[in-house]
Amino acid sequence: MAFTIPRFGFPSDDKMEAPSVQDNRIAALHRAVAFVLSALVVSVVVNLLVVPKVFRAAEVIPYVADGGVFGCQVKVVDEPMPQGPTQ
């Protein structure tokens, strides 16, 4: 059983690895970051395309919740005209 003295009071480092192993780990992390970034960009683009369509569709026909499954459509009426001064 080998005994190693820690340097400067810190525990000993892990075993030595070839630089190519570290390069492979960095490349794997780079691919993971690229995947997450591309998913984020796709999500933003989809939101930019879908949200205006959803807002447009939501503002077309007003409905009132009447307790039914689908609600009832609101009839659009003009504002009442003022009757003039009252005496």
PyMOL CGO cylinders between C-alpha atoms (Angstrom):
from pymol import cmd
from pymol.cgo import CYLINDER

trace = [
    CYLINDER, 0.00, 0.00, 0.00, 1.53, 3.25, -1.16, 0.3, 1, 1, 1, 1, 1, 1,
    CYLINDER, 1.53, 3.25, -1.16, 1.38, 6.36, 0.95, 0.3, 1, 1, 1, 1, 1, 1,
    CYLINDER, 1.38, 6.36, 0.95, 1.34, 9.77, -0.74, 0.3, 1, 1, 1, 1, 1, 1,
    CYLINDER, 1.34, 9.77, -0.74, 1.85, 13.03, 1.03, 0.3, 1, 1, 1, 1, 1, 1,
    CYLINDER, 1.85, 13.03, 1.03, -0.59, 15.69, -0.15, 0.3, 1, 1, 1, 1, 1, 1,
    CYLINDER, -0.59, 15.69, -0.15, 0.94, 18.80, -1.66, 0.3, 1, 1, 1, 1, 1, 1,
    CYLINDER, 0.94, 18.80, -1.66, 0.42, 22.01, 0.32, 0.3, 1, 1, 1, 1, 1, 1,
    CYLINDER, 0.42, 22.01, 0.32, -2.09, 20.29, 2.59, 0.3, 1, 1, 1, 1, 1, 1,
    CYLINDER, -2.09, 20.29, 2.59, -4.51, 19.47, -0.23, 0.3, 1, 1, 1, 1, 1, 1,
    CYLINDER, -4.51, 19.47, -0.23, -5.47, 15.95, -1.24, 0.3, 1, 1, 1, 1, 1, 1,
    CYLINDER, -5.47, 15.95, -1.24, -3.56, 14.37, -4.10, 0.3, 1, 1, 1, 1, 1, 1,
    CYLINDER, -3.56, 14.37, -4.10, -4.79, 14.91, -7.63, 0.3, 1, 1, 1, 1, 1, 1,
    CYLINDER, -4.79, 14.91, -7.63, -6.54, 12.16, -9.53, 0.3, 1, 1, 1, 1, 1, 1,
    CYLINDER, -6.54, 12.16, -9.53, -4.57, 9.86, -11.76, 0.3, 1, 1, 1, 1, 1, 1,
    CYLINDER, -4.57, 9.86, -11.76, -2.81, 11.29, -14.78, 0.3, 1, 1, 1, 1, 1, 1,
    CYLINDER, -2.81, 11.29, -14.78, -4.69, 11.18, -18.07, 0.3, 1, 1, 1, 1, 1, 1,
    CYLINDER, -4.69, 11.18, -18.07, -3.59, 11.66, -21.62, 0.3, 1, 1, 1, 1, 1, 1,
    CYLINDER, -3.59, 11.66, -21.62, -4.39, 15.03, -23.20, 0.3, 1, 1, 1, 1, 1, 1,
    CYLINDER, -4.39, 15.03, -23.20, -6.54, 13.25, -25.79, 0.3, 1, 1, 1, 1, 1, 1,
    CYLINDER, -6.54, 13.25, -25.79, -8.87, 12.05, -23.01, 0.3, 1, 1, 1, 1, 1, 1,
    CYLINDER, -8.87, 12.05, -23.01, -9.35, 15.62, -21.85, 0.3, 1, 1, 1, 1, 1, 1,
    CYLINDER, -9.35, 15.62, -21.85, -9.85, 16.72, -25.46, 0.3, 1, 1, 1, 1, 1, 1,
    CYLINDER, -9.85, 16.72, -25.46, -12.56, 14.09, -25.87, 0.3, 1, 1, 1, 1, 1, 1,
    CYLINDER, -12.56, 14.09, -25.87, -14.31, 15.27, -22.70, 0.3, 1, 1, 1, 1, 1, 1,
    CYLINDER, -14.31, 15.27, -22.70, -14.17, 18.89, -23.84, 0.3, 1, 1, 1, 1, 1, 1,
    CYLINDER, -14.17, 18.89, -23.84, -15.52, 17.90, -27.27, 0.3, 1, 1, 1, 1, 1, 1,
    CYLINDER, -15.52, 17.90, -27.27, -18.40, 15.98, -25.64, 0.3, 1, 1, 1, 1, 1, 1,
    CYLINDER, -18.40, 15.98, -25.64, -19.25, 19.00, -23.49, 0.3, 1, 1, 1, 1, 1, 1,
    CYLINDER, -19.25, 19.00, -23.49, -19.05, 21.21, -26.58, 0.3, 1, 1, 1, 1, 1, 1,
    CYLINDER, -19.05, 21.21, -26.58, -21.56, 18.96, -28.38, 0.3, 1, 1, 1, 1, 1, 1,
    CYLINDER, -21.56, 18.96, -28.38, -23.89, 19.08, -25.37, 0.3, 1, 1, 1, 1, 1, 1,
    CYLINDER, -23.89, 19.08, -25.37, -23.70, 22.87, -25.26, 0.3, 1, 1, 1, 1, 1, 1,
    CYLINDER, -23.70, 22.87, -25.26, -24.33, 23.08, -29.01, 0.3, 1, 1, 1, 1, 1, 1,
    CYLINDER, -24.33, 23.08, -29.01, -27.39, 20.81, -28.67, 0.3, 1, 1, 1, 1, 1, 1,
    CYLINDER, -27.39, 20.81, -28.67, -28.86, 22.86, -25.83, 0.3, 1, 1, 1, 1, 1, 1,
    CYLINDER, -28.86, 22.86, -25.83, -28.15, 26.13, -27.66, 0.3, 1, 1, 1, 1, 1, 1,
    CYLINDER, -28.15, 26.13, -27.66, -29.77, 24.88, -30.86, 0.3, 1, 1, 1, 1, 1, 1,
    CYLINDER, -29.77, 24.88, -30.86, -32.82, 23.70, -28.90, 0.3, 1, 1, 1, 1, 1, 1,
    CYLINDER, -32.82, 23.70, -28.90, -33.07, 27.16, -27.34, 0.3, 1, 1, 1, 1, 1, 1,
    CYLINDER, -33.07, 27.16, -27.34, -32.83, 28.90, -30.73, 0.3, 1, 1, 1, 1, 1, 1,
    CYLINDER, -32.83, 28.90, -30.73, -35.46, 26.60, -32.24, 0.3, 1, 1, 1, 1, 1, 1,
    CYLINDER, -35.46, 26.60, -32.24, -37.74, 27.25, -29.26, 0.3, 1, 1, 1, 1, 1, 1,
    CYLINDER, -37.74, 27.25, -29.26, -37.40, 31.02, -29.66, 0.3, 1, 1, 1, 1, 1, 1,
    CYLINDER, -37.40, 31.02, -29.66, -38.10, 30.85, -33.40, 0.3, 1, 1, 1, 1, 1, 1,
    CYLINDER, -38.10, 30.85, -33.40, -41.18, 28.67, -32.85, 0.3, 1, 1, 1, 1, 1, 1,
    CYLINDER, -41.18, 28.67, -32.85, -42.44, 31.11, -30.22, 0.3, 1, 1, 1, 1, 1, 1,
    CYLINDER, -42.44, 31.11, -30.22, -41.89, 34.06, -32.55, 0.3, 1, 1, 1, 1, 1, 1,
    CYLINDER, -41.89, 34.06, -32.55, -43.95, 32.32, -35.24, 0.3, 1, 1, 1, 1, 1, 1,
    CYLINDER, -43.95, 32.32, -35.24, -46.74, 30.86, -33.10, 0.3, 1, 1, 1, 1, 1, 1,
    CYLINDER, -46.74, 30.86, -33.10, -47.48, 33.58, -30.54, 0.3, 1, 1, 1, 1, 1, 1,
    CYLINDER, -47.48, 33.58, -30.54, -48.77, 36.21, -33.04, 0.3, 1, 1, 1, 1, 1, 1,
    CYLINDER, -48.77, 36.21, -33.04, -51.05, 33.60, -34.62, 0.3, 1, 1, 1, 1, 1, 1,
    CYLINDER, -51.05, 33.60, -34.62, -52.42, 32.63, -31.21, 0.3, 1, 1, 1, 1, 1, 1,
    CYLINDER, -52.42, 32.63, -31.21, -53.05, 36.26, -30.27, 0.3, 1, 1, 1, 1, 1, 1,
    CYLINDER, -53.05, 36.26, -30.27, -54.76, 36.91, -33.60, 0.3, 1, 1, 1, 1, 1, 1,
    CYLINDER, -54.76, 36.91, -33.60, -56.99, 33.85, -33.18, 0.3, 1, 1, 1, 1, 1, 1,
    CYLINDER, -56.99, 33.85, -33.18, -57.83, 34.75, -29.58, 0.3, 1, 1, 1, 1, 1, 1,
    CYLINDER, -57.83, 34.75, -29.58, -59.02, 38.25, -30.52, 0.3, 1, 1, 1, 1, 1, 1,
    CYLINDER, -59.02, 38.25, -30.52, -61.26, 37.27, -33.44, 0.3, 1, 1, 1, 1, 1, 1,
    CYLINDER, -61.26, 37.27, -33.44, -64.45, 36.04, -31.79, 0.3, 1, 1, 1, 1, 1, 1,
    CYLINDER, -64.45, 36.04, -31.79, -65.29, 36.95, -28.20, 0.3, 1, 1, 1, 1, 1, 1,
    CYLINDER, -65.29, 36.95, -28.20, -67.01, 34.30, -26.09, 0.3, 1, 1, 1, 1, 1, 1,
    CYLINDER, -67.01, 34.30, -26.09, -68.73, 34.46, -22.72, 0.3, 1, 1, 1, 1, 1, 1,
    CYLINDER, -68.73, 34.46, -22.72, -68.49, 31.64, -20.22, 0.3, 1, 1, 1, 1, 1, 1,
    CYLINDER, -68.49, 31.64, -20.22, -72.11, 30.60, -19.68, 0.3, 1, 1, 1, 1, 1, 1,
    CYLINDER, -72.11, 30.60, -19.68, -71.44, 27.38, -17.81, 0.3, 1, 1, 1, 1, 1, 1,
    CYLINDER, -71.44, 27.38, -17.81, -71.56, 25.30, -20.98, 0.3, 1, 1, 1, 1, 1, 1,
    CYLINDER, -71.56, 25.30, -20.98, -68.72, 23.42, -22.55, 0.3, 1, 1, 1, 1, 1, 1,
    CYLINDER, -68.72, 23.42, -22.55, -67.97, 25.95, -25.29, 0.3, 1, 1, 1, 1, 1, 1,
    CYLINDER, -67.97, 25.95, -25.29, -69.48, 29.20, -24.02, 0.3, 1, 1, 1, 1, 1, 1,
    CYLINDER, -69.48, 29.20, -24.02, -71.70, 31.43, -26.13, 0.3, 1, 1, 1, 1, 1, 1,
    CYLINDER, -71.70, 31.43, -26.13, -70.66, 33.88, -28.79, 0.3, 1, 1, 1, 1, 1, 1,
    CYLINDER, -70.66, 33.88, -28.79, -71.10, 37.56, -27.99, 0.3, 1, 1, 1, 1, 1, 1,
    CYLINDER, -71.10, 37.56, -27.99, -73.13, 39.64, -30.44, 0.3, 1, 1, 1, 1, 1, 1,
    CYLINDER, -73.13, 39.64, -30.44, -71.30, 42.81, -31.38, 0.3, 1, 1, 1, 1, 1, 1,
    CYLINDER, -71.30, 42.81, -31.38, -73.53, 45.88, -31.05, 0.3, 1, 1, 1, 1, 1, 1,
    CYLINDER, -73.53, 45.88, -31.05, -72.93, 49.57, -31.57, 0.3, 1, 1, 1, 1, 1, 1,
    CYLINDER, -72.93, 49.57, -31.57, -72.63, 51.93, -28.66, 0.3, 1, 1, 1, 1, 1, 1,
    CYLINDER, -72.63, 51.93, -28.66, -75.91, 53.64, -27.80, 0.3, 1, 1, 1, 1, 1, 1,
    CYLINDER, -75.91, 53.64, -27.80, -76.24, 57.14, -29.20, 0.3, 1, 1, 1, 1, 1, 1,
    CYLINDER, -76.24, 57.14, -29.20, -76.62, 59.95, -26.67, 0.3, 1, 1, 1, 1, 1, 1,
    CYLINDER, -76.62, 59.95, -26.67, -80.21, 61.23, -26.49, 0.3, 1, 1, 1, 1, 1, 1,
    CYLINDER, -80.21, 61.23, -26.49, -79.28, 64.84, -26.03, 0.3, 1, 1, 1, 1, 1, 1,
    CYLINDER, -79.28, 64.84, -26.03, -79.65, 67.05, -22.96, 0.3, 1, 1, 1, 1, 1, 1,
    CYLINDER, -79.65, 67.05, -22.96, -82.27, 65.93, -20.49, 0.3, 1, 1, 1, 1, 1, 1,
    CYLINDER, -82.27, 65.93, -20.49, -84.53, 68.42, -18.81, 0.3, 1, 1, 1, 1, 1, 1,
]
cmd.load_cgo(trace, "trace")
